[in-house]
Amino acid sequence: MSNYYIGLMTGTSMDGLDVALVRFGDHQLELVAAHTYSLPDTLNTLCQRLCDPGSDDLDSYGRAHQWLGECSADAINQLLDKAGIAASEVSAIGSHGQTVRHRPDLDHRFTLQLGDASIIAEKTGIDTVADFRSADMAAGGQGAPLVPAFHSWLLGKREEPTIIVNIGGIANLTYLPANSDHIFGFDTGPGNTLIDSWCQLHTGQSYDDNGDWGASGNIDQELLANLMTDAYFHRPAPKSTGREYFNVHWLKDYMGDAKPIASADAQATLHALTVHSIADAIRPLARGKCNVYICGGGAHNGLIMRSLAQAMPSHTVDTTAALGLDPDWVEAVCFAWLAHCFEQRIPANVPKVTGAKGPRLLGCLYPAS
């Protein structure tokens, strides 16, 4: 096994900083320790506001950028104390940062993540690798999703077609055909972001625990069909998206002047939107039997998991725990692996996934003093 690496991920849902301490071997890994660091409420609110498409407050951006860097360093130092590992034993930190804008389809394309990596390196004493998306975007790619390369490295060639679906705020999938090195993937659309936002708006809760509120409502088939007409769902890959596209404003535009809908029925419909958009993305890829593994927060949503199994009866639907990797830590571990790839100077994008001109070394180094 290699030296230790740390992966740091907040994700679109912004429910906390996931931190994973990992060691890597030949297509295998050891998850040594992990924990979730809760962000201060004021910082969470600030980050949520900066994700709003109408927000262009640079002072708030700068404050949140530094503050999240400080919290990231605190989270990492707490994890090292918990694991009894000295900072000197860690080769590098891979920090994804909190995406507040991802605009791969503009004339002047860009992606912005919060979380000052210089602060992380300074306060932990560990070299930090961040800004993983820009190099791929500079090469003409979407800069996302980044996890397919990690999924392929970890799982290798499979005897049966395998699909990994990460259901965070935005959902993305990785398709690994049977007995092949081919990798394919893209963002399928909203994962938890609309479900969480609607829940917060109408119940004051940050998420719909187990999908129980959604399960209490009835799917509005007319609204669901209307939502599924959105052009994003019908665009060919490569494609990626974020909260700046799929948000409550987007939802209310589709609701428009339609007949009133009970809030629980809208929640049921948003769950169905996540499930249908994922299932519709999978069907053209795997027409026969396929193993589908779910990770991210959606793996804990019973309504989503049950509905996915019903929507894809010919496929086996399970969580990545069946593969030996806790669904809560897949993305944090991925960014530890991306830091490892950077240190080894291994290109880690998948041009067929992102649309980049070719393989690129991802990330920028922020050295510790």
C-alpha positions in Angstrom: 0.0 0.0 0.0 1.0 3.6 -0.7 1.4 6.3 1.9 -1.7 7.9 3.2 -3.9 10.3 1.2 -6.9 12.4 2.3 -9.9 13.1 0.2 -12.2 16.0 0.9 -15.7 16.5 -0.6 -18.7 18.6 0.2 -21.0 17.8 -2.7 -23.9 19.6 -4.2 -26.1 18.9 -1.1 -23.7 20.8 1.2 -24.7 18.8 4.2 -21.2 18.6 5.5 -17.5 18.0 4.7 -16.8 14.3 4.0 -13.2 13.5 4.8 -11.5 10.1 4.1 -8.1 8.9 5.0 -7.0 6.3 2.4 -4.1 4.1 1.3 -3.9 2.7 -2.3 -2.5 -0.5 -3.7 -2.7 -2.2 -7.1 -6.4 -1.6 -7.9 -7.3 -1.8 -4.2 -7.7 0.6 -1.4 -7.9 0.7 2.4 -10.3 3.2 3.9 -8.4 3.8 7.1 -10.7 6.4 8.7 -13.5 8.8 7.7 -15.8 11.3 9.2 -18.2 14.1 8.3 -17.6 17.6 9.6 -20.7 19.7 10.0 -20.4 23.2 8.5 -21.4 26.2 10.7 -24.9 27.2 9.9 -23.9 30.7 8.8 -21.3 29.3 6.3 -23.8 26.8 5.0 -26.3 29.6 4.4 -23.7 31.7 2.7 -22.7 28.8 0.4 -26.3 28.1 -0.4 -26.9 31.7 -1.3 -23.8 31.8 -3.5 -25.2 28.8 -5.5 -28.2 30.9 -6.5 -27.9 31.8 -10.2 -28.7 35.5 -9.3 -25.8 35.8 -6.8 -22.7 37.8 -7.9 -21.5 39.0 -4.5 -17.7 38.9 -4.7 -17.2 39.8 -1.0 -19.4 36.9 0.1 -17.5 34.6 -2.4 -14.2 35.6 -0.9 -15.3 35.2 2.6 -16.8 31.8 2.0 -13.8 30.7 0.0 -11.5 31.4 3.0 -13.9 30.2 5.7 -14.5 26.9 3.9 -10.7 26.4 3.6 -10.4 26.9 7.4 -13.2 24.4 8.0 -11.6 21.9 5.7 -8.3 22.2 7.5 -10.1 21.7 10.9 -11.9 18.7 9.5 -8.7 17.1 8.3 -6.8 17.7 11.6 -9.7 16.2 13.5 -9.6 13.1 11.3 -5.9 12.7 11.8 -6.3 13.0 15.6 -9.0 10.4 15.5 -6.9 8.0 13.4 -3.7 8.6 15.3 -1.8 9.5 12.1 0.7 12.3 11.9 0.4 14.9 9.1 4.0 13.9 8.0 2.7 10.4 7.1 0.2 11.9 4.5 1.4 12.4 1.0 -1.3 14.8 -0.2 -4.8 16.0 0.3 -7.2 16.0 -2.6 -9.8 18.8 -2.1 -12.7 19.1 -4.5 -14.1 22.3 -2.9 -17.7 23.4 -3.0 -18.9 24.1 -6.5 -20.9 27.4 -6.7 -20.9 27.7 -10.5 -20.3 25.2 -13.3 -20.8 26.7 -16.7 -19.3 24.3 -19.3 -21.6 25.4 -22.1 -21.0 29.2 -22.2 -18.8 30.9 -24.8 -16.3 31.6 -22.0 -16.6 28.4 -20.1 -15.7 28.2 -16.4 -16.1 26.3 -13.1 -15.8 27.8 -9.6 -15.2 26.0 -6.3 -15.0 27.4 -2.8 -12.4 26.3 -0.3 -9.0 28.0 -0.3 -6.4 25.2 -0.8 -3.6 27.5 0.4 -5.2 27.7 3.8 -5.7 23.9 3.9 -2.1 23.3 3.1 -0.9 26.0 5.6 -3.1 24.8 8.5 -2.5 21.1 8.0 1.1 21.1 6.9 0.2 18.8 4.0 0.6 19.3 0.3 -2.9 20.0 -1.1 -4.1 19.3 -4.6 -7.3 21.2 -5.8 -8.9 22.7 -8.8 -9.4 19.3 -10.5 -11.9 20.4 -13.2 -10.1 23.3 -14.9 -7.5 21.4 -16.9 -10.2 19.2 -18.5 -12.3 22.3 -19.3 -9.3 24.0 -20.9 -8.9 21.0 -23.1 -12.5 21.4 -24.3 -14.1 19.0 -21.8 -17.0 19.4 -19.4 -14.8 19.1 -16.4 -17.3 16.6 -15.0 -18.0 14.0 -14.0 -14.6 13.0 -12.6 -15.5 9.8 -10.8 -15.7 7.4 -13.8 -11.9 7.0 -14.0 -11.8 6.1 -10.3 -14.7 3.6 -10.7 -12.9 2.0 -13.5 -9.6 1.8 -11.6 -11.3 0.3 -8.6 -13.5 -2.2 -10.3 -11.5 -3.1 -13.4 -13.0 -5.4 -16.0 -16.3 -6.9 -14.9 -17.9 -10.1 -16.0 -21.3 -8.4 -16.3 -22.2 -4.9 -17.3 -21.9 -2.6 -14.3 -23.2 0.9 -13.6 -22.3 3.1 -10.7 -24.7 5.9 -9.9 -23.8 8.6 -7.5 -26.9 10.3 -6.3 -25.7 13.5 -4.6 -27.3 16.9 -5.3 -26.7 16.1 -8.9 -26.8 12.4 -10.1 -24.1 11.0 -12.4 -23.4 7.6 -13.7 -20.4 5.5 -14.8 -21.0 2.6 -17.3 -18.5 -0.2 -17.4 -19.4 -2.8 -20.1 -18.6 -6.5 -19.5 -15.0 -7.5 -20.1 -14.0 -4.1 -21.5 -11.7 -1.2 -20.7 -14.3 1.1 -22.2 -15.6 3.8 -19.7 -18.6 6.0 -20.3 -20.4 8.4 -18.0 -22.2 11.7 -17.6 -24.5 13.7 -15.3 -28.0 12.4 -15.6 -29.7 15.5 -13.9 -31.0 16.2 -10.5 -30.3 13.8 -7.7 -31.2 15.2 -4.3 -31.0 18.9 -5.0 -34.6 19.5 -5.9 -35.9 17.1 -3.3 -33.9 18.8 -0.6 -34.7 22.3 -1.7 -38.5 21.6 -1.8 -38.3 19.9 1.6 -36.5 22.8 3.1 -39.0 25.2 1.6 -42.1 23.5 2.9 -41.1 21.6 6.0 -38.0 23.5 7.3 -36.0 20.2 7.2 -32.8 20.1 5.1 -33.7 16.7 3.5 -36.5 14.2 3.2 -35.4 11.4 5.6 -35.7 8.1 3.8 -38.0 9.8 1.3 -40.9 9.3 3.8 -42.5 12.7 3.0 -42.3 12.0 -0.7 -43.8 8.5 -0.2 -46.8 10.2 1.5 -47.7 12.0 -1.7 -48.9 11.0 -5.1 -46.9 11.5 -8.3 -48.4 14.2 -10.5 -47.9 12.5 -13.9 -48.7 15.6 -15.9 -46.1 17.6 -14.0 -43.6 14.8 -14.2 -44.0 14.5 -18.0 -43.6 18.3 -18.3 -40.4 18.3 -16.2 -39.0 15.4 -18.3 -39.3 17.5 -21.5 -36.4 19.7 -20.4 -33.8 19.8 -23.0 -31.0 18.6 -20.7 -32.5 15.1 -20.4 -32.4 14.7 -24.1 -29.0 16.1 -24.9 -26.3 13.5 -25.8 -23.3 13.1 -23.7 -20.8 14.5 -22.8 -22.8 16.6 -20.5 -22.7 17.9 -17.0 -24.9 20.2 -14.9 -25.3 21.7 -11.4 -27.5 23.6 -9.0 -27.2 26.7 -11.1 -29.4 24.9 -13.6 -31.6 22.5 -11.6 -33.0 24.6 -8.7 -36.4 25.8 -7.3 -36.5 28.6 -9.8 -36.3 25.9 -12.6 -39.1 23.9 -10.9 -41.4 26.9 -10.5 -40.9 27.9 -14.1 -42.2 24.4 -15.2 -45.1 24.6 -12.7 -46.1 28.0 -14.1 -49.8 28.6 -14.1 -50.7 24.9 -13.9 -53.3 23.6 -11.5 -52.2 23.9 -7.8 -50.4 20.8 -6.5 -50.1 19.7 -2.9 -46.6 20.1 -1.6 -46.3 16.3 -0.7 -47.4 15.5 -4.2 -44.8 17.8 -5.7 -42.2 16.0 -3.4 -43.3 12.6 -4.7 -43.0 13.9 -8.3 -39.5 15.2 -7.6 -38.5 11.8 -6.4 -40.0 10.3 -9.5 -38.0 12.9 -11.7 -34.7 11.7 -10.1 -35.6 8.1 -10.6 -37.0 8.4 -14.2 -34.1 10.6 -15.4 -31.6 8.0 -14.0 -33.5 5.0 -15.4 -34.0 6.7 -18.8 -30.2 7.3 -19.0 -29.4 3.7 -18.1 -31.8 2.0 -20.6 -29.9 2.7 -23.8 -26.6 1.7 -22.2 -27.6 -1.7 -20.8 -30.5 -3.4 -22.5 -29.9 -6.8 -20.9 -29.1 -7.7 -17.3 -26.9 -5.2 -15.6 -25.7 -4.6 -12.0 -26.5 -1.1 -10.8 -24.8 0.2 -7.7 -25.8 3.4 -5.9 -23.7 5.7 -3.8 -24.1 9.1 -2.3 -26.9 10.4 -0.1 -29.5 8.8 -2.4 -28.4 5.4 -1.3 -30.1 6.1 2.1 -33.4 7.2 0.5 -35.6 4.2 0.6 -38.1 5.7 -1.8 -35.5 6.3 -4.4 -33.9 2.8 -4.0 -37.3 1.1 -4.2 -38.4 3.1 -7.2 -35.2 2.5 -9.1 -35.6 -1.2 -8.6 -39.2 -1.0 -9.9 -38.2 1.2 -12.8 -35.4 -1.3 -13.9 -36.8 -4.8 -13.1 -34.3 -6.5 -15.3 -31.3 -5.0 -13.5 -30.0 -5.7 -10.0 -30.0 -2.5 -7.9 -27.9 -2.3 -4.8 -25.6 0.1 -3.0 -21.8 0.1 -3.4 -21.6 -1.5 0.0 -22.1 -4.8 -2.0 -18.7 -4.0 -3.7 -17.0 -3.4 -0.3 -17.1 0.4 -0.4 -19.4 2.4 1.9 -21.7 4.5 -0.3 -21.1 7.5 2.0 -17.4 7.7 1.2 -17.0 6.9 -2.5 -16.6 10.5 -3.7 -14.3 11.5 -0.8 -12.1 8.5 -1.5 -12.2 9.4 -5.2 -10.6 12.8 -4.5 -7.9 11.1 -2.4 -7.2 8.9 -5.4 -7.1 12.0 -7.7 -4.5 13.5 -5.4 -2.5 10.2 -5.7 -2.8 10.4 -9.5 -1.5 14.0 -9.4 1.5 13.0 -7.3 2.2 10.1 -9.7 1.7 12.4 -12.7 -1.1 10.1 -14.0 -3.8 11.7 -16.2 -7.1 11.0 -14.6 -9.8 12.5 -16.8 -11.7 10.3 -19.3 -11.9 12.2 -22.6 -14.9 10.0 -23.8 -16.7 11.0 -20.6 -15.9 14.7 -20.5 -15.3 15.5 -24.2 -11.8 16.8 -23.6 -9.3 16.6 -26.5 -7.2 14.1 -24.6 -5.9 12.8 -21.3 -4.9 15.6 -18.8 -3.2 15.7 -15.5 -5.9 17.1 -13.1 -5.4 19.5 -10.3 -3.0 22.2 -9.1 -0.5 21.8 -6.2 -0.7 24.0 -3.2 2.5 23.0 -1.3 2.7 23.0 2.5 5.4 25.3 3.9 
